[in-house]
Amino acid sequence: MLDYLRQRVIDLLGPVQVVTLSTCGRAGIQAQVLPCEAHGLHLYVLVPLTSEHLYNLELDPEAVVTTGEW
């Protein structure tokens, strides 16, 4: 069953090209649509160097990522 669920997540992440990244921290609550790329179970979100998200992610790496489909 775990293999089925793992493959289902990989199938859902594969076609995603943009996500909404939401963080909360020193810079306050931030939400921004950003490009991303999935490799297996890993989703890489391309956060600009000038983004307020970086301040929030420095102390707390937890974030919420959403798309129009999920």
C-alpha positions, -999 to 999 in steps of 0.1 A, spaced: 0 0 0 28 24 8 43 19 -27 10 28 -43 7 60 -22 43 70 -29 37 66 -67 5 86 -64 24 115 -48 51 113 -75 24 113 -102 8 144 -87 40 163 -82 54 155 -117 35 180 -139 35 209 -114 54 239 -126 42 266 -102 31 266 -66 19 290 -40 45 291 -12 33 303 22 55 310 52 52 327 85 80 342 107 101 373 112 89 389 79 52 382 88 29 360 68 40 356 32 24 340 2 37 340 -33 33 321 -65 68 307 -75 82 283 -101 91 248 -90 103 214 -102 97 180 -89 122 151 -87 105 120 -73 92 129 -39 112 161 -37 97 194 -47 121 222 -53 107 257 -51 128 285 -67 127 313 -41 143 346 -52 172 359 -32 153 391 -25 122 373 -12 108 378 23 103 341 25 140 337 31 138 355 64 110 333 75 127 301 63 160 309 80 145 303 115 116 279 106 120 258 75 83 247 76 62 260 48 29 253 31 28 246 -6 -4 245 -27 -15 245 -63 -48 249 -81 -53 211 -82 -43 203 -46 
